[in-house]
């Protein structure tokens, strides 16, 4: 079963989600192994969020659960995070440090052919001159490519902090160049947040400031651009700006974010229903200003979302859903940070894995203010599969005394 997760990890470089998502298979095939084991706190939080999203779907549109497009789009949370639970039912004794280092090099080198072709046809600085000429890797959406490369950068940074070398630095630099060529600004923001997070010691107060900051800014911008005369439950918005990137920002700030806020205002506690953001809702019955019941709904499973994970979750699952998701992310980062510290001191073979999960989760939190990345398979699967491998790891820990003198950045 461990090889299923390993294959899935190496297939995350593609846009073929049905293939790269096979990491959930061990959970289905070996479900009985869930019993009689202990799990980190974040597994409980993840299960609570999954159960809450499932209940919301059963109330809002139970037919979605047997619709493939639901899992591909509105319900891709289940696809993105199922591999984490799969890590609870199988074991392996691999050297995670070496495995993830090999994957990092593979992920970057696998992108060399399409990137070389891109440079030949467009040039390194073409995104600055034409927003439509960007590098897409093996993904259809540029933000999917940018998010994946940002997560790979976090992995490369973890590998370099574990064992610095000029070769790793060169691959990391190539990774950064590919990321810039996607011109995915949210993805680059994630990396720019991770770098000072590492340099200044990976402190918890920095994480608190980041979470509070991105949520507060998202709500403030959405409220500022909300117009009382606009029916945000309709679909009348149109963009005429010839600059593609500027038009994307206009869509976010002037329509999608206020629309999410309008959904949230009708049902702030539980939201209007998981997967409801892109649906056509004729009207909503408000109960005490706390709960809302959508009526005359036309279900649509599309790629349309709020372009902001926090607002999207508030719109569909309310305050309860956002609190459960943030609790999960907080506990995941705390588990990874503590695991990295312990692994470094003991000279364990899973230090890179723990550090990568911590850095990638921080990157994901930052990136999610510009896209709905908290549930996007292209962004999340690489982290989920790393968590799965860490949960399943039974590799022996061999202490190395020189590790105890490590700097605070690595510890």
DRENDREN-56730 format. One record per residue (C-alpha): z, y, x; residue number from 1; residue in one letter. Coordinates in pm, whole numbers, plus 50000, padded with zeros to 5 digits. Example, Ala and Ser with C-alpha at 12.3 -4.5 7.8 and 13.67 -1.06 7.14 Angstrom:
<recs>
+-------+-------+-------+------+------+
!    up ! north !  east ! bavo ! mifi !
+-------+-------+-------+------+------+
! 50780 ! 49550 ! 51230 !    1 !    A !
! 50714 ! 49894 ! 51367 !    2 !    S !
+-------+-------+-------+------+------+
</recs>
This chain:
<recs>
+-------+-------+-------+------+------+
!    up ! north !  east ! bavo ! mifi !
+-------+-------+-------+------+------+
! 50000 ! 50000 ! 50000 !    1 !    X !
! 50062 ! 50233 ! 50293 !    2 !    X !
! 49694 ! 50209 ! 50383 !    3 !    X !
! 49601 ! 50341 ! 50038 !    4 !    X !
! 49791 ! 50663 ! 50112 !    5 !    X !
! 49640 ! 50679 ! 50459 !    6 !    X !
! 49285 ! 50646 ! 50323 !    7 !    X !
! 49361 ! 50906 ! 50056 !    8 !    X !
! 49487 ! 51147 ! 50324 !    9 !    X !
! 49167 ! 51125 ! 50527 !   10 !    X !
! 48959 ! 51170 ! 50212 !   11 !    X !
! 49124 ! 51502 ! 50124 !   12 !    X !
! 48856 ! 51673 ! 50336 !   13 !    X !
! 48611 ! 51623 ! 50048 !   14 !    X !
! 48574 ! 51761 ! 49698 !   15 !    X !
! 48577 ! 51408 ! 49552 !   16 !    X !
! 48916 ! 51433 ! 49383 !   17 !    X !
! 48889 ! 51097 ! 49199 !   18 !    X !
! 48861 ! 50933 ! 49543 !   19 !    X !
! 49110 ! 51143 ! 49741 !   20 !    X !
! 49363 ! 51113 ! 49456 !   21 !    X !
! 49398 ! 50735 ! 49496 !   22 !    X !
! 49730 ! 50801 ! 49669 !   23 !    X !
! 49902 ! 50752 ! 49332 !   24 !    X !
! 49791 ! 50385 ! 49318 !   25 !    X !
! 50105 ! 50237 ! 49484 !   26 !    X !
! 50318 ! 50398 ! 49211 !   27 !    X !
! 50121 ! 50211 ! 48944 !   28 !    X !
! 50085 ! 49879 ! 49125 !   29 !    X !
! 50445 ! 49858 ! 49250 !   30 !    X !
! 50636 ! 50044 ! 48977 !   31 !    X !
! 50924 ! 49794 ! 48976 !   32 !    X !
! 51024 ! 49911 ! 49324 !   33 !    X !
! 51150 ! 50242 ! 49182 !   34 !    X !
! 51470 ! 50072 ! 49075 !   35 !    X !
! 51770 ! 50031 ! 49303 !   36 !    X !
! 51671 ! 50305 ! 49549 !   37 !    X !
! 51802 ! 50651 ! 49626 !   38 !    X !
! 51576 ! 50956 ! 49643 !   39 !    X !
! 51595 ! 51314 ! 49770 !   40 !    X !
! 51691 ! 51581 ! 49516 !   41 !    X !
! 51338 ! 51720 ! 49494 !   42 !    X !
! 51213 ! 51390 ! 49347 !   43 !    X !
! 51441 ! 51446 ! 49047 !   44 !    X !
! 51320 ! 51804 ! 49007 !   45 !    X !
! 50956 ! 51694 ! 49030 !   46 !    X !
! 51019 ! 51423 ! 48770 !   47 !    X !
! 51186 ! 51677 ! 48539 !   48 !    X !
! 50890 ! 51915 ! 48564 !   49 !    X !
! 50644 ! 51629 ! 48509 !   50 !    X !
! 50842 ! 51511 ! 48206 !   51 !    X !
! 50858 ! 51864 ! 48067 !   52 !    X !
! 50482 ! 51915 ! 48115 !   53 !    X !
! 50418 ! 51578 ! 47950 !   54 !    X !
! 50638 ! 51667 ! 47652 !   55 !    X !
! 50467 ! 52004 ! 47618 !   56 !    X !
! 50127 ! 51831 ! 47617 !   57 !    X !
! 50241 ! 51581 ! 47353 !   58 !    X !
! 50347 ! 51869 ! 47128 !   59 !    X !
! 50050 ! 52096 ! 47196 !   60 !    X !
! 49756 ! 51852 ! 47225 !   61 !    X !
! 49841 ! 51483 ! 47275 !   62 !    X !
! 49470 ! 51391 ! 47276 !   63 !    X !
! 49442 ! 51560 ! 47617 !   64 !    X !
! 49630 ! 51273 ! 47777 !   65 !    X !
! 49333 ! 51040 ! 47728 !   66 !    X !
! 49073 ! 51296 ! 47831 !   67 !    X !
! 48948 ! 51279 ! 48192 !   68 !    X !
! 48865 ! 51650 ! 48199 !   69 !    X !
! 49230 ! 51730 ! 48127 !   70 !    X !
! 49343 ! 51567 ! 48453 !   71 !    X !
! 49054 ! 51721 ! 48641 !   72 !    X !
! 49134 ! 52075 ! 48525 !   73 !    X !
! 49426 ! 52179 ! 48300 !   74 !    X !
! 49644 ! 51882 ! 48390 !   75 !    X !
! 49558 ! 51850 ! 48758 !   76 !    X !
! 49931 ! 51884 ! 48834 !   77 !    X !
! 49965 ! 51512 ! 48765 !   78 !    X !
! 49683 ! 51431 ! 49008 !   79 !    X !
! 49822 ! 51659 ! 49280 !   80 !    X !
! 50182 ! 51542 ! 49283 !   81 !    X !
! 50169 ! 51175 ! 49179 !   82 !    X !
! 50130 ! 51062 ! 49545 !   83 !    X !
! 50481 ! 51194 ! 49617 !   84 !    X !
! 50633 ! 50946 ! 49374 !   85 !    X !
! 50411 ! 50674 ! 49518 !   86 !    X !
! 50595 ! 50717 ! 49848 !   87 !    X !
! 50905 ! 50577 ! 49681 !   88 !    X !
! 50760 ! 50227 ! 49635 !   89 !    X !
! 50612 ! 50126 ! 49972 !   90 !    X !
! 50722 ! 50122 ! 50338 !   91 !    X !
! 50559 ! 50165 ! 50678 !   92 !    X !
! 50668 ! 50192 ! 51042 !   93 !    X !
! 50394 ! 50419 ! 51174 !   94 !    X !
! 50438 ! 50706 ! 51416 !   95 !    X !
! 50389 ! 50996 ! 51172 !   96 !    X !
! 50358 ! 51250 ! 51454 !   97 !    X !
! 50056 ! 51073 ! 51603 !   98 !    X !
! 49907 ! 50992 ! 51266 !   99 !    X !
! 49914 ! 51352 ! 51140 !  100 !    X !
! 49794 ! 51489 ! 51474 !  101 !    X !
! 49494 ! 51256 ! 51453 !  102 !    X !
! 49431 ! 51368 ! 51097 !  103 !    X !
! 49446 ! 51735 ! 51196 !  104 !    X !
! 49185 ! 51686 ! 51467 !  105 !    X !
! 48973 ! 51474 ! 51232 !  106 !    X !
! 48990 ! 51731 ! 50950 !  107 !    X !
! 48873 ! 52013 ! 51176 !  108 !    X !
! 48605 ! 51816 ! 51362 !  109 !    X !
! 48472 ! 51676 ! 51034 !  110 !    X !
! 48396 ! 52035 ! 50937 !  111 !    X !
! 48207 ! 52113 ! 51257 !  112 !    X !
! 47862 ! 52002 ! 51132 !  113 !    X !
! 47866 ! 52212 ! 50810 !  114 !    X !
! 48029 ! 52500 ! 50995 !  115 !    X !
! 47767 ! 52491 ! 51271 !  116 !    X !
! 47496 ! 52494 ! 51005 !  117 !    X !
! 47667 ! 52787 ! 50834 !  118 !    X !
! 47683 ! 52986 ! 51160 !  119 !    X !
! 47317 ! 52921 ! 51236 !  120 !    X !
! 47203 ! 53040 ! 50893 !  121 !    X !
! 47450 ! 53323 ! 50829 !  122 !    X !
! 47646 ! 53415 ! 51141 !  123 !    X !
! 48018 ! 53458 ! 51206 !  124 !    X !
! 48061 ! 53799 ! 51041 !  125 !    X !
! 47837 ! 53746 ! 50737 !  126 !    X !
! 48127 ! 53741 ! 50483 !  127 !    X !
! 48209 ! 54100 ! 50582 !  128 !    X !
! 47854 ! 54207 ! 50498 !  129 !    X !
! 47783 ! 53983 ! 50200 !  130 !    X !
! 48070 ! 53829 ! 50003 !  131 !    X !
! 47836 ! 53560 ! 49873 !  132 !    X !
! 47762 ! 53420 ! 50219 !  133 !    X !
! 48085 ! 53233 ! 50289 !  134 !    X !
! 48173 ! 52893 ! 50433 !  135 !    X !
! 48253 ! 52628 ! 50173 !  136 !    X !
! 48324 ! 52321 ! 50388 !  137 !    X !
! 48281 ! 52010 ! 50170 !  138 !    X !
! 48416 ! 52186 ! 49862 !  139 !    X !
! 48233 ! 52354 ! 49576 !  140 !    X !
! 48475 ! 52645 ! 49533 !  141 !    X !
! 48540 ! 52875 ! 49827 !  142 !    X !
! 48906 ! 52914 ! 49736 !  143 !    X !
! 48939 ! 52535 ! 49738 !  144 !    X !
! 48790 ! 52527 ! 50089 !  145 !    X !
! 49006 ! 52817 ! 50204 !  146 !    X !
! 49323 ! 52666 ! 50061 !  147 !    X !
! 49255 ! 52330 ! 50222 !  148 !    X !
! 49183 ! 52488 ! 50561 !  149 !    X !
! 49499 ! 52699 ! 50532 !  150 !    X !
! 49703 ! 52382 ! 50474 !  151 !    X !
! 49527 ! 52215 ! 50768 !  152 !    X !
! 49618 ! 52520 ! 50979 !  153 !    X !
! 49985 ! 52465 ! 50887 !  154 !    X !
! 49948 ! 52105 ! 51002 !  155 !    X !
! 49789 ! 52215 ! 51329 !  156 !    X !
! 50069 ! 52464 ! 51385 !  157 !    X !
! 50325 ! 52187 ! 51331 !  158 !    X !
! 50139 ! 51963 ! 51578 !  159 !    X !
! 50127 ! 52243 ! 51837 !  160 !    X !
! 50498 ! 52321 ! 51799 !  161 !    X !
! 50575 ! 51953 ! 51852 !  162 !    X !
! 50362 ! 51918 ! 52166 !  163 !    X !
! 50171 ! 52221 ! 52290 !  164 !    X !
! 49840 ! 52173 ! 52466 !  165 !    X !
! 49523 ! 52371 ! 52529 !  166 !    X !
! 49316 ! 52118 ! 52337 !  167 !    X !
! 49531 ! 52150 ! 52025 !  168 !    X !
! 49522 ! 52528 ! 52059 !  169 !    X !
! 49142 ! 52521 ! 52076 !  170 !    X !
! 49118 ! 52305 ! 51762 !  171 !    X !
! 49367 ! 52536 ! 51589 !  172 !    X !
! 49155 ! 52839 ! 51681 !  173 !    X !
! 48844 ! 52665 ! 51543 !  174 !    X !
! 49037 ! 52590 ! 51225 !  175 !    X !
! 49131 ! 52959 ! 51196 !  176 !    X !
! 48768 ! 53066 ! 51243 !  177 !    X !
! 48660 ! 52832 ! 50962 !  178 !    X !
! 48931 ! 52971 ! 50738 !  179 !    X !
! 48822 ! 53330 ! 50800 !  180 !    X !
! 48461 ! 53234 ! 50725 !  181 !    X !
! 48559 ! 53115 ! 50377 !  182 !    X !
! 48668 ! 53474 ! 50311 !  183 !    X !
! 48938 ! 53335 ! 50082 !  184 !    X !
! 49182 ! 53621 ! 50101 !  185 !    X !
! 49463 ! 53437 ! 49927 !  186 !    X !
! 49434 ! 53151 ! 50177 !  187 !    X !
! 49445 ! 53391 ! 50471 !  188 !    X !
! 49749 ! 53560 ! 50314 !  189 !    X !
! 49926 ! 53224 ! 50311 !  190 !    X !
! 49870 ! 53179 ! 50685 !  191 !    X !
! 49977 ! 53539 ! 50755 !  192 !    X !
! 50305 ! 53468 ! 50573 !  193 !    X !
! 50366 ! 53139 ! 50756 !  194 !    X !
! 50328 ! 53285 ! 51106 !  195 !    X !
! 50620 ! 53533 ! 51087 !  196 !    X !
! 50818 ! 53272 ! 50895 !  197 !    X !
! 50793 ! 53048 ! 51202 !  198 !    X !
! 50838 ! 53324 ! 51460 !  199 !    X !
! 51156 ! 53460 ! 51299 !  200 !    X !
! 51327 ! 53124 ! 51269 !  201 !    X !
! 51237 ! 52982 ! 50926 !  202 !    X !
! 51541 ! 53135 ! 50754 !  203 !    X !
! 51633 ! 53067 ! 50393 !  204 !    X !
! 51661 ! 53438 ! 50311 !  205 !    X !
! 51294 ! 53472 ! 50404 !  206 !    X !
! 51205 ! 53202 ! 50154 !  207 !    X !
! 51416 ! 53365 ! 49881 !  208 !    X !
! 51250 ! 53701 ! 49949 !  209 !    X !
! 50906 ! 53542 ! 49933 !  210 !    X !
! 50966 ! 53364 ! 49601 !  211 !    X !
! 51128 ! 53662 ! 49432 !  212 !    X !
! 50866 ! 53896 ! 49575 !  213 !    X !
! 50555 ! 53708 ! 49462 !  214 !    X !
! 50690 ! 53654 ! 49110 !  215 !    X !
! 50808 ! 54014 ! 49071 !  216 !    X !
! 50482 ! 54159 ! 49204 !  217 !    X !
! 50276 ! 53931 ! 48979 !  218 !    X !
! 50467 ! 54039 ! 48668 !  219 !    X !
! 50459 ! 54407 ! 48767 !  220 !    X !
! 50083 ! 54412 ! 48829 !  221 !    X !
! 50016 ! 54224 ! 48504 !  222 !    X !
! 50236 ! 54466 ! 48307 !  223 !    X !
! 50075 ! 54771 ! 48470 !  224 !    X !
! 49724 ! 54661 ! 48373 !  225 !    X !
! 49816 ! 54552 ! 48020 !  226 !    X !
! 49649 ! 54767 ! 47751 !  227 !    X !
! 49804 ! 54762 ! 47399 !  228 !    X !
! 49462 ! 54802 ! 47235 !  229 !    X !
! 49315 ! 54489 ! 47396 !  230 !    X !
! 49319 ! 54150 ! 47224 !  231 !    X !
! 49402 ! 53922 ! 47515 !  232 !    X !
! 49367 ! 53612 ! 47300 !  233 !    X !
! 48996 ! 53683 ! 47263 !  234 !    X !
! 48724 ! 53660 ! 47526 !  235 !    X !
! 48555 ! 54004 ! 47530 !  236 !    X !
! 48608 ! 54094 ! 47894 !  237 !    X !
! 48303 ! 54154 ! 48111 !  238 !    X !
! 48263 ! 54263 ! 48473 !  239 !    X !
! 47967 ! 54466 ! 48593 !  240 !    X !
! 48071 ! 54532 ! 48954 !  241 !    X !
! 47794 ! 54413 ! 49191 !  242 !    X !
! 48050 ! 54338 ! 49465 !  243 !    X !
! 48151 ! 53979 ! 49395 !  244 !    X !
! 48490 ! 53999 ! 49566 !  245 !    X !
! 48584 ! 54328 ! 49397 !  246 !    X !
! 48471 ! 54185 ! 49063 !  247 !    X !
! 48701 ! 53885 ! 49118 !  248 !    X !
! 48995 ! 54119 ! 49171 !  249 !    X !
! 48905 ! 54315 ! 48859 !  250 !    X !
! 48898 ! 53996 ! 48655 !  251 !    X !
! 49242 ! 53898 ! 48782 !  252 !    X !
! 49425 ! 54227 ! 48748 !  253 !    X !
! 49258 ! 54368 ! 48436 !  254 !    X !
! 49211 ! 54055 ! 48228 !  255 !    X !
! 49353 ! 53721 ! 48345 !  256 !    X !
! 49697 ! 53841 ! 48452 !  257 !    X !
! 49754 ! 54057 ! 48140 !  258 !    X !
! 49626 ! 53767 ! 47929 !  259 !    X !
! 49886 ! 53536 ! 48086 !  260 !    X !
! 50154 ! 53797 ! 48024 !  261 !    X !
! 50045 ! 53818 ! 47659 !  262 !    X !
! 50080 ! 53440 ! 47625 !  263 !    X !
! 50423 ! 53457 ! 47787 !  264 !    X !
! 50541 ! 53741 ! 47562 !  265 !    X !
! 50470 ! 53530 ! 47252 !  266 !    X !
! 50672 ! 53232 ! 47376 !  267 !    X !
! 50883 ! 53328 ! 47681 !  268 !    X !
! 51115 ! 53026 ! 47676 !  269 !    X !
! 50879 ! 52727 ! 47650 !  270 !    X !
! 50532 ! 52882 ! 47672 !  271 !    X !
! 50244 ! 52814 ! 47434 !  272 !    X !
! 50171 ! 52464 ! 47561 !  273 !    X !
! 50064 ! 52290 ! 47880 !  274 !    X !
! 49691 ! 52345 ! 47932 !  275 !    X !
! 49665 ! 52620 ! 47670 !  276 !    X !
! 49560 ! 52914 ! 47888 !  277 !    X !
! 49185 ! 52858 ! 47862 !  278 !    X !
! 49191 ! 52755 ! 47495 !  279 !    X !
! 49074 ! 52966 ! 47200 !  280 !    X !
! 49388 ! 53051 ! 47003 !  281 !    X !
! 49328 ! 53239 ! 46677 !  282 !    X !
! 49689 ! 53336 ! 46610 !  283 !    X !
! 50047 ! 53262 ! 46708 !  284 !    X !
! 50358 ! 53239 ! 46489 !  285 !    X !
! 50656 ! 53395 ! 46667 !  286 !    X !
! 51008 ! 53263 ! 46608 !  287 !    X !
! 51277 ! 53517 ! 46694 !  288 !    X !
! 51064 ! 53653 ! 46977 !  289 !    X !
! 51156 ! 53349 ! 47188 !  290 !    X !
! 50924 ! 53070 ! 47077 !  291 !    X !
! 50561 ! 53070 ! 46970 !  292 !    X !
! 50348 ! 52820 ! 46779 !  293 !    X !
! 49970 ! 52842 ! 46837 !  294 !    X !
! 49756 ! 52797 ! 46529 !  295 !    X !
! 49384 ! 52738 ! 46475 !  296 !    X !
! 49335 ! 52626 ! 46834 !  297 !    X !
! 49005 ! 52524 ! 46990 !  298 !    X !
! 49086 ! 52306 ! 47292 !  299 !    X !
! 48882 ! 52375 ! 47606 !  300 !    X !
! 48923 ! 52194 ! 47938 !  301 !    X !
! 48766 ! 52428 ! 48191 !  302 !    X !
! 48825 ! 52577 ! 48534 !  303 !    X !
! 48951 ! 52901 ! 48378 !  304 !    X !
! 49308 ! 52985 ! 48468 !  305 !    X !
! 49523 ! 53290 ! 48538 !  306 !    X !
! 49438 ! 53301 ! 48911 !  307 !    X !
! 49813 ! 53315 ! 48964 !  308 !    X !
! 50031 ! 53004 ! 48947 !  309 !    X !
! 50346 ! 53187 ! 48841 !  310 !    X !
! 50182 ! 53369 ! 48551 !  311 !    X !
! 49990 ! 53057 ! 48450 !  312 !    X !
! 50309 ! 52850 ! 48435 !  313 !    X !
! 50492 ! 53124 ! 48244 !  314 !    X !
! 50205 ! 53139 ! 47994 !  315 !    X !
! 50191 ! 52764 ! 47933 !  316 !    X !
! 50547 ! 52643 ! 48001 !  317 !    X !
! 50759 ! 52958 ! 47987 !  318 !    X !
! 51068 ! 53041 ! 48189 !  319 !    X !
! 51188 ! 52680 ! 48170 !  320 !    X !
! 50871 ! 52553 ! 48336 !  321 !    X !
! 50873 ! 52814 ! 48612 !  322 !    X !
! 51240 ! 52751 ! 48691 !  323 !    X !
! 51179 ! 52376 ! 48718 !  324 !    X !
! 50878 ! 52426 ! 48947 !  325 !    X !
! 51059 ! 52673 ! 49172 !  326 !    X !
! 51362 ! 52445 ! 49189 !  327 !    X !
! 51135 ! 52163 ! 49302 !  328 !    X !
! 50968 ! 52378 ! 49569 !  329 !    X !
! 51303 ! 52507 ! 49695 !  330 !    X !
! 51449 ! 52157 ! 49726 !  331 !    X !
! 51131 ! 52023 ! 49887 !  332 !    X !
! 51137 ! 52295 ! 50154 !  333 !    X !
! 51511 ! 52245 ! 50213 !  334 !    X !
! 51459 ! 51868 ! 50253 !  335 !    X !
! 51167 ! 51920 ! 50491 !  336 !    X !
! 51353 ! 52185 ! 50695 !  337 !    X !
! 51661 ! 51966 ! 50733 !  338 !    X !
! 51444 ! 51667 ! 50816 !  339 !    X !
! 51254 ! 51861 ! 51083 !  340 !    X !
! 51579 ! 51977 ! 51243 !  341 !    X !
! 51720 ! 51626 ! 51252 !  342 !    X !
! 51394 ! 51471 ! 51371 !  343 !    X !
! 51363 ! 51721 ! 51658 !  344 !    X !
! 51718 ! 51661 ! 51779 !  345 !    X !
! 51679 ! 51283 ! 51764 !  346 !    X !
! 51330 ! 51271 ! 51907 !  347 !    X !
! 51205 ! 51097 ! 51593 !  348 !    X !
! 50841 ! 51018 ! 51523 !  349 !    X !
! 50825 ! 51216 ! 51198 !  350 !    X !
! 50901 ! 51571 ! 51316 !  351 !    X !
! 50543 ! 51689 ! 51264 !  352 !    X !
! 50545 ! 51556 ! 50907 !  353 !    X !
! 50863 ! 51734 ! 50806 !  354 !    X !
! 50764 ! 52061 ! 50971 !  355 !    X !
! 50418 ! 52047 ! 50814 !  356 !    X !
! 50562 ! 51995 ! 50465 !  357 !    X !
! 50793 ! 52292 ! 50513 !  358 !    X !
! 50522 ! 52525 ! 50644 !  359 !    X !
! 50258 ! 52412 ! 50394 !  360 !    X !
! 50497 ! 52460 ! 50100 !  361 !    X !
! 50572 ! 52816 ! 50217 !  362 !    X !
! 50198 ! 52876 ! 50257 !  363 !    X !
! 50137 ! 52737 ! 49909 !  364 !    X !
! 50396 ! 52969 ! 49755 !  365 !    X !
! 50230 ! 53271 ! 49917 !  366 !    X !
! 49875 ! 53164 ! 49827 !  367 !    X !
! 49965 ! 53095 ! 49466 !  368 !    X !
! 49991 ! 53463 ! 49378 !  369 !    X !
! 49611 ! 53492 ! 49396 !  370 !    X !
! 49503 ! 53154 ! 49259 !  371 !    X !
! 49657 ! 52872 ! 49056 !  372 !    X !
! 49715 ! 52678 ! 49378 !  373 !    X !
! 50052 ! 52517 ! 49299 !  374 !    X !
! 49866 ! 52245 ! 49109 !  375 !    X !
! 49523 ! 52249 ! 49278 !  376 !    X !
! 49440 ! 51906 ! 49431 !  377 !    X !
! 49232 ! 52059 ! 49712 !  378 !    X !
! 49539 ! 52254 ! 49823 !  379 !    X !
! 49827 ! 52025 ! 49729 !  380 !    X !
! 49710 ! 51668 ! 49794 !  381 !    X !
! 49733 ! 51695 ! 50172 !  382 !    X !
! 50098 ! 51804 ! 50142 !  383 !    X !
! 50181 ! 51546 ! 49872 !  384 !    X !
! 50039 ! 51261 ! 50079 !  385 !    X !
! 50237 ! 51378 ! 50384 !  386 !    X !
! 50554 ! 51375 ! 50171 !  387 !    X !
! 50460 ! 51028 ! 50049 !  388 !    X !
! 50428 ! 50900 ! 50406 !  389 !    X !
! 50760 ! 51057 ! 50502 !  390 !    X !
! 50943 ! 50904 ! 50207 !  391 !    X !
! 50800 ! 50562 ! 50295 !  392 !    X !
! 50863 ! 50587 ! 50670 !  393 !    X !
! 51093 ! 50328 ! 50822 !  394 !    X !
! 50997 ! 50398 ! 51183 !  395 !    X !
! 51282 ! 50360 ! 51437 !  396 !    X !
! 51441 ! 50680 ! 51567 !  397 !    X !
! 51464 ! 50698 ! 51947 !  398 !    X !
! 51687 ! 50979 ! 52072 !  399 !    X !
! 51565 ! 51194 ! 52359 !  400 !    X !
! 51829 ! 51411 ! 52522 !  401 !    X !
! 51587 ! 51688 ! 52625 !  402 !    X !
! 51514 ! 51758 ! 52259 !  403 !    X !
! 51868 ! 51886 ! 52209 !  404 !    X !
! 51787 ! 52194 ! 52413 !  405 !    X !
! 51499 ! 52290 ! 52186 !  406 !    X !
! 51448 ! 52648 ! 52084 !  407 !    X !
! 51546 ! 52774 ! 51738 !  408 !    X !
! 51180 ! 52795 ! 51637 !  409 !    X !
! 51135 ! 52421 ! 51677 !  410 !    X !
! 51478 ! 52328 ! 51545 !  411 !    X !
+-------+-------+-------+------+------+
</recs>
